[in-house]
Amino acid sequence: MADADTWDKAKLMGTGEEGKGADMVKDNPMLWGVPGYLTEEDADTYFKFKEDVNSRDAELRKTVYSFGEVEGEVWCLTRWLRARKFDLPETIKMIEEATECHKVPRENDYYSDPAKALGCDVALYFANYPQLYTGKSKIGAPIFISKPGVLNTDAIECITTLDGILKFHWWVEMHEFGNLLRNEKEKNDDFKLFQCFSILDLEGLTTSQLTSRALAIIKEQAAVDSLCFPETMSRMFIINSPLFFSASWRLIKGWLDPRTASKIDVVSSKDAAKKKLLELIDEDQLPVDYGGTGPDTKETLRSEIKGDAIKIHSEMMYLRGSGSFSIEVSQGEYVEVEVWTRSTAGGGFSVVDHNDKKNIIVDKMEVKHEGTGDEKESPTRVVMTKTRLAGPMHLRVKAESNAGRFSCHNYLLAFIFFDKPN
């Protein structure tokens, strides 16, 4: 195990050649709790915690070393201790609770098939809630970008469940994020802190998007991260923040401890965000749409599309009585059409060529959720097209609700594009 036997008390405190010790924390709070900058009391707590962890069963140790022992004993254990301010009983309580939280996901290999975990194509999920890892910061931390301003909770509700989202989140943390950390460590032995650099892009965010369902998603994911993957935030930049958020942030910041607050920057101006981000991220590692020269986030998200599909377009249909949506299919493109819903009333859906009214491709196919309507049930997916439809075509999906004009029911139309037929 890396660093297992080389960290004595003097080295932990930085009183030897490794550093200048805990007194530097006064000038830089980010060093608090990091090996080489511990107080004598915290160093003593570290050794007690190390002894306790080494005496525990394999399941608890797997929880502590969730990213693998490659993280290094001293770096891993101090990460957990920092999360509870080096309070030993509270840290032990935390890892015991985290071990219980890990139990079911661990039994399922942390949901190694992300599409199966979600219950839908990952690219379709990202089309309605864009999130991605791309590049790394100057200290090697993977960059995670989330765009809640584009989050469409109605669409997400049509294609998955909160349970599916949480399973997918476990996959992201243990497989995707974990692999990025392990790969960076393999290439760079100076990479010590297993942390993430987050960019939270609030462009387009409105108060109407802050629904109870959206907040439930954020709350559940944050609870897992806080308990099971503590102290994994290197920095967070909240950019393109609307006025209502900036005003709220001034209040929220007062509730945070100085060290946590120092990790978070809220920047409204795109130019100011670019300048600050490039101080911490090399230009080729920052996406071009955020001021760098790295791959555009849209292209990175498009790479999530599996198989031979080339792009996915989705559109919400709020059906009251009747409705329709049209989309162009270009020459050389082929498309499949799916409809997702939780509506127990259902409706009849047709697919036609808008430029050729006689060309009725699908005539009034029933799309209806056969469940009880419980939000924990997986939604219903209906594939409208037996074969891929060839362009050029002005494709139109028409629908008539079984519930009439007096109630509104939600459907998500998904158009999966290909560059070749079946």
Stockholm file with secondary structure:
# STOCKHOLM 1.0

chainA/1-422         MADADTWDKAKLMGTGEEGKGADMVKDNPMLWGVPGYLTEEDADTYFKFKEDVNSRDAELRKTVYSFGEVEGEVWCLTRWLRARKFDLPETIKMIEEATECHKVPRENDYYSDPAKALGCDVALYFANYPQLYTGKSKIGAPIFISKPGVLNTDAIECITTLDGILKFHWWVEMHEFGNLLRNEKEKNDDFKLFQCFSILDLEGLTTSQLTSRALAIIKEQAAVDSLCFPETMSRMFIINSPLFFSASWRLIKGWLDPRTASKIDVVSSKDAAKKKLLELIDEDQLPVDYGGTGPDTKETLRSEIKGDAIKIHSEMMYLRGSGSFSIEVSQGEYVEVEVWTRSTAGGGFSVVDHNDKKNIIVDKMEVKHEGTGDEKESPTRVVMTKTRLAGPMHLRVKAESNAGRFSCHNYLLAFIFFDKPN
#=GR chainA/1-422 SS CTTTTTCCHHHHHTCSTTCCCGGGGGTCGGGTTSTTSCCHHHHHHHHHHHHHHHTSCHHHHHHHTTTCGGGCHHHHHHHHHHHTTTCHHHHHHHHHHHHHHHHHHHHTTTTSCHHHHHTSCHHHHHHHSCEEEEEECTTSCEEEEECGGGCCHHHHHHHCCHHHHHHHHHHIIIIIIHHHHHHHHHHCTTCCCCCEEEEEECTTCCGGGCCHHHHHHHHHHHHHHHHHSTTCEEEEEEESCCHHHHHHHHHHHTTSCHHHHHTEEEECCHHHHHHHHHHHSCGGGSBGGGTSSBCCHHHHHHTTCCTTEEEEEEEEEEESSEEEEEEEECTTCEEEEEEEECCSSCEEEEEEETTEEEEEEEEEEEECCCSCCCTTSCCEEEECCSSCEESSEEEEEEEEETTTTSSCEEEEEEEEEESSCC
#=GC SS_cons         CTTTTTCCHHHHHTCSTTCCCGGGGGTCGGGTTSTTSCCHHHHHHHHHHHHHHHTSCHHHHHHHTTTCGGGCHHHHHHHHHHHTTTCHHHHHHHHHHHHHHHHHHHHTTTTSCHHHHHTSCHHHHHHHSCEEEEEECTTSCEEEEECGGGCCHHHHHHHCCHHHHHHHHHHIIIIIIHHHHHHHHHHCTTCCCCCEEEEEECTTCCGGGCCHHHHHHHHHHHHHHHHHSTTCEEEEEEESCCHHHHHHHHHHHTTSCHHHHHTEEEECCHHHHHHHHHHHSCGGGSBGGGTSSBCCHHHHHHTTCCTTEEEEEEEEEEESSEEEEEEEECTTCEEEEEEEECCSSCEEEEEEETTEEEEEEEEEEEECCCSCCCTTSCCEEEECCSSCEESSEEEEEEEEETTTTSSCEEEEEEEEEESSCC
//
